[in-house]
Amino acid sequence: MLVIKNIQFTRLFKVDGYLKEFNFRKSNPTLQGKLSVDTIDERGNRIMFFMEKAEIGWKILPQQLPTWIPEQEILLDEAIREELPG
């Protein structure tokens, strides 16, 4: 029987003076592949985006996002590295 482990965790980051919750989810435990991240904007709208393992860490995949999200890429990368093995 094949078991695929989901990895889920949440981190809070201060963005523009406010705490923002970022929820991370990886549906397969390998370091390859995408990891989904979601958060909400100031109006409560959910924003979902993907990050992928690159040579120099986890990077946000090109997509149209509010500017404050890519500005957090280093913090997001650090949070993922803390949680994922390897």
C-alpha positions as CSV (number, residue, x, y, z in Angstrom):
1,M,0.0,0.0,0.0
2,L,1.4,3.4,-1.1
3,V,1.1,6.1,1.5
4,I,1.6,9.7,0.5
5,K,2.2,12.0,3.4
6,N,0.8,15.6,3.3
7,I,3.0,18.2,4.9
8,Q,1.1,21.3,6.2
9,F,2.2,24.1,8.4
10,T,1.4,27.8,9.1
11,R,3.7,30.7,9.8
12,L,2.9,34.3,10.8
13,F,5.0,37.1,9.3
14,K,4.8,40.9,9.9
15,V,3.9,42.5,6.6
16,D,3.5,46.3,6.4
17,G,2.9,46.4,10.2
18,Y,0.3,43.7,10.3
19,L,0.6,40.0,11.0
20,K,-0.2,37.9,8.0
21,E,-0.8,34.1,8.2
22,F,0.8,32.0,5.5
23,N,-0.4,28.4,5.1
24,F,1.9,25.9,3.4
25,R,1.0,22.6,1.9
26,K,3.0,19.9,0.2
27,S,1.2,16.8,-1.0
28,N,4.2,14.7,-1.5
29,P,7.2,14.4,0.9
30,T,10.0,14.7,-1.7
31,L,11.9,17.9,-2.1
32,Q,11.0,18.1,-5.8
33,G,7.7,19.5,-7.0
34,K,5.6,22.4,-6.0
35,L,4.4,23.6,-2.6
36,S,1.2,25.6,-2.4
37,V,1.0,28.7,-0.1
38,D,-2.1,30.7,0.7
39,T,-2.7,33.9,2.6
40,I,-5.3,36.6,2.7
41,D,-5.2,40.2,1.6
42,E,-6.4,43.2,3.6
43,R,-10.0,42.6,2.4
44,G,-10.0,39.0,3.4
45,N,-9.7,37.6,-0.1
46,R,-7.7,34.3,-0.2
47,I,-4.5,34.5,-2.4
48,M,-3.0,31.1,-3.4
49,F,0.4,30.8,-5.1
50,F,3.0,28.1,-5.6
51,M,6.7,27.8,-4.8
52,E,9.2,25.4,-6.3
53,K,12.6,24.2,-5.1
54,A,15.4,25.9,-7.1
55,E,19.2,25.6,-6.9
56,I,19.3,28.4,-4.3
57,G,16.2,27.7,-2.3
58,W,12.4,27.8,-2.7
59,K,11.2,30.4,-5.2
60,I,7.8,31.8,-6.0
61,L,6.6,30.6,-9.4
62,P,5.9,33.5,-11.8
63,Q,2.3,34.6,-11.4
64,Q,0.5,37.8,-10.8
65,L,0.6,38.6,-7.1
66,P,0.4,41.7,-4.8
67,T,3.8,43.2,-4.4
68,W,4.0,42.4,-0.7
69,I,4.0,38.7,-1.3
70,P,7.2,38.4,-3.4
71,E,8.8,40.8,-0.9
72,Q,8.4,37.9,1.7
73,E,10.1,35.3,-0.5
74,I,13.2,35.0,1.7
75,L,11.1,34.5,4.8
76,L,8.9,32.0,3.1
77,D,12.0,30.1,1.9
78,E,13.4,30.0,5.4
79,A,10.1,28.7,6.8
80,I,9.9,25.9,4.2
81,R,13.6,24.9,4.9
82,E,12.8,24.6,8.6
83,E,9.8,22.3,8.0
84,L,10.9,20.1,5.1
85,P,13.6,17.4,5.7
86,G,16.8,17.6,3.7
